[in-house]
Amino acid sequence: MKIELLAITQDSEALIEKGARICYDSTENPETRKQFIQNLIKRGHLGVIEHGVATFRIEGVSRACSHQLVRSRICSFNQRSQRYVKESEFKYVIPPSIAKDRDKLQRYKDTMARLRNEYSIMLKDGIPPEDARFVLPNACTTELIMTANFREFRHFLQQRLDSHSQWEIRKLAHEILIKLHEQAPCVFEDIFLAISSI
């Protein structure tokens, strides 16, 4: 899994403060910005943090993970197409529960090899990639671009960092949180501290 921050709103926290200060007819103050933004979040005044936006490139996650990810409501996505891109040599994710058992791991790898072979045979037999892809597993890796505002990222992180979330999307959410916290610590500090304390 590789997560790359491609773009983020420049001076996002200053922009968020500016938007909120208009609401309250108050003056911007870089010295109190952190406390001001954190108070907005505590009070649930989250519309103002929507002015911050980030875009990530996500590589090497499974299709199973991407299906969970694209259910995030207010995000924009572009994903590698299995209709237009041939997957004859597809890579795949191995779940930890399978990787820890040598026999299960070998059966899993054998299954992936059979599916890869069946997919290639279908293509050679003239089946279009858009139909041959039906035999591809959810384990296939994929690549996506994801753009969302900070409010949606907070929602996504709160949902997907929960211990009940599936391990792969939880790992993805953790990587996104680290990068967002580096760039906009006031907006994401409460989530970052909550995860760090677990």
Disulfide bonds with the S-S distance in Angstrom:
none
